């Protein structure tokens, strides 16, 4: 189950990233819910280096968003679990 779930979420994240880059949109438009799912499943597989890479991307994007002083909803809120 983990390999299939990881592959689906990695594909979703890559598609989102390609869409943003192809349309020259700000990185905050990427699907961070897909990124969250991707990191969850790759952690289940023990792929810690890949998870760290994703975390670094999100940290960078969050810092850029915070520095931009953009108004509107936080694009990262959907990627934060609401337990």
N, C-alpha and C positions, 0 to 999 in steps of 0.2 A: 504494500500500500504506500509506503513512504516514497519509493522511487517515482511512482506515478503522480502522486500529489506534488512532489517537488518539481517534477518535469512540467506539470501543468502551470504551476505558479511561476516558475522560471520563464516559461514561454509568455505568460501574461505580463510579467514585469518587463521582459525584453520588448514585447510589442508596444507597451506603453511608452517605454524609453524611445523606441524608434519613431513612434508617432509624434512625440514632443519634439524630437530633433528634426524630423522631416518637415514639420510645420513651423519650425523656429519659434516654439513657444517657451515660456519660462519653465524651468525644471519643476516648479511647484505644481504644474499641471499633470505630472506623472501620477500613476495609480499607486499610491503608497500602501493601499490595502493589499494589493498584489505583492508588493515588496515585503510586507509583514508576513503574509502567508508563506512566501518563498523562504524567508529567514527561519520561520518556524519549522518547516519541513526539512530544510537542509541541516538544521541543528539536530533534528531527530536522526538524521543519517550520520551525524558526527563530522560533518563538513564545516568545521569551525573557522577555517581560514576564509571560506566563501561567505560565511555569516558575518565575519568581521569586515569583509569588503563591502557588503551591503550596508552595514551599520555606519561605516565611514561615509558612504554616499549620502545616507539620510542625515547624518550630522552636518555634513557640508551644506546640503540643501537647506536644512533648518537654519543654519547660521546665515546663509545668504538671504533667506526669507525674512529673518528677524532684522537684518541690517537694512533691508529695503524699505522698511516702514510702510508696507502695503496695508491697505485697509481691506476689510472683508473677512470671510471665514478662514480659519487656519487650515491650510491644505493637509496638514499632518494629523489633524484631530481624528480622522477616520482610521488612521493606522495605529492609534493608541487603544489598547484593549479597555473596555468599560466593565470591569468585573465588579 
